[in-house]
Amino acid sequence: MPISRPFISIDNSPSIPEFPYIGWCNYCGCSGRPYNWCSSAHTTYRLGCGYSADHVNELQAALADTYGLGTTRNILLATGSTPLLEGAVHAFCSAERPLATVDPTYATSEGTARALGYEIRSVPVDNGMAIELAGLAAAAKGAGLVHFCNPNIPTGTVHSATIVEGFVRQIMRESPDTRILIDDAYIAYAAPALMQTVLPLTAEFANMFITRSFSTAHGLAGMRIGYAMGQEETLRRIERA
Ligand SMILES: Cc1ncc(COP(=O)(O)O)c(C=O)c1O
């Protein structure tokens, strides 16, 4: 029986000379030799086998265009949004600057702060399971980072853009050095009439940024693509952390 070969062999691919980059195999065990060194069993990145590093710029440009950000410098791509949540805690929290978060919410930020031994100010949801914004704004005073998940998981509650904007403005007034991470991971599942992103606020506030994930929005968790949107200086701090 013929073996089904879903991939085009590198050795036989007529398009290889057109590739405008030098690829390095991170698919097999050949330890980073140029892809054409590998046997034909190893396949072109362009078909999604291995990490598609050659598409990073295009994806960044498409996202910047989709969200009207003007420049790819306002987008930080990562292998899922998890490294962005972790990186934000590393970048903005410290022994003196706690994490302000919600109980319950998506726990990566809290887990990262706990692993680093940082103080965690965790504000319980209210009786309707909604994030208690006044309590979270109070917890944000002097904090390094606020993690605000909207829609929140696992409670599924949402806050409108108007309410979130008021919340952001309050924190920026009362604690201007605090960073605010708005985790939009589940926004695609929320009724637009109930909530909208507050992405436009990132143009006004360098300390606020948004994270999103292809894992949740498109059910593509295996592709490991997440991104943060915000001002360049803030994104570079997360990238370096
Ligand atoms: C609210 C929320 N944020 C972030 C993530 C991280 O997702 P990923 O690292 O797959 O992008 C998840 C994953 O389930 C999530 O539920």
The ligand as an SDF file (V2000), in Angstrom:
LIG
                    3D

 16 16  0  0  0  0  0  0  0  0999 V2000
   -8.3270   33.6120   29.6390 C   0  0  0  0  0  0  0  0  0  0  0  0
   -7.1510   32.9370   29.0200 C   0  0  0  0  0  0  0  0  0  0  0  0
   -6.0530   33.6650   28.7750 N   0  0  0  0  0  0  0  0  0  0  0  0
   -4.9740   33.1160   28.2200 C   0  0  0  0  0  0  0  0  0  0  0  0
   -4.9380   31.7780   27.8910 C   0  0  0  0  0  0  0  0  0  0  0  0
   -3.6650   31.2280   27.3220 C   0  0  0  0  0  0  0  0  0  0  0  0
   -3.8410   30.5940   26.1230 O   0  0  0  0  0  0  0  0  0  0  0  0
   -2.6570   30.2730   25.1340 P   0  0  0  0  0  0  0  0  0  0  0  0
   -1.3650   30.2560   25.8750 O   0  0  0  0  0  0  0  0  0  0  0  0
   -3.0080   28.9340   24.5720 O   0  0  0  0  0  0  0  0  0  0  0  0
   -2.6850   31.3470   24.1100 O   0  0  0  0  0  0  0  0  0  0  0  0
   -6.0550   30.9740   28.0920 C   0  0  0  0  0  0  0  0  0  0  0  0
   -6.0500   29.5610   27.7440 C   0  0  0  0  0  0  0  0  0  0  0  0
   -6.9620   28.8070   27.9930 O   0  0  0  0  0  0  0  0  0  0  0  0
   -7.1900   31.5790   28.6990 C   0  0  0  0  0  0  0  0  0  0  0  0
   -8.2870   30.8530   28.9650 O   0  0  0  0  0  0  0  0  0  0  0  0
  1  2  1  0
  2  3  1  0
  2 15  2  0
  3  4  2  0
  4  5  1  0
  5  6  1  0
  5 12  2  0
  6  7  1  0
  7  8  1  0
  8  9  2  0
  8 10  1  0
  8 11  1  0
 12 13  1  0
 12 15  1  0
 13 14  2  0
 15 16  1  0
M  END
$$$$
